[in-house]
């Protein structure tokens, strides 16, 4: 498959998956309960996905080399400290953004 066709395929597939999730919210599907053994682990999915997104924005790999920007790592560290101390999403975002703007 050519590159251009692959891009369109991925875009259309992603759109269809998004549509299915939106429709499922209004259908009777949400009344289905997961088994308890699976439900224990599902609560960790949002945290692990967000952690992966943040980690991939801080560190990247180029072949054998690990690439990173010191400013982003410092801002992320300060944001983590603020998150731990304040338990506030707003304070965490403000602290991280101010650190980026200062650097």
Helices and strands as residue ranges (DSSP letters): H 3-26, G 28-31, H 36-42, H 45-58, E 59-62, E 65-68, H 70-86, H 89-102
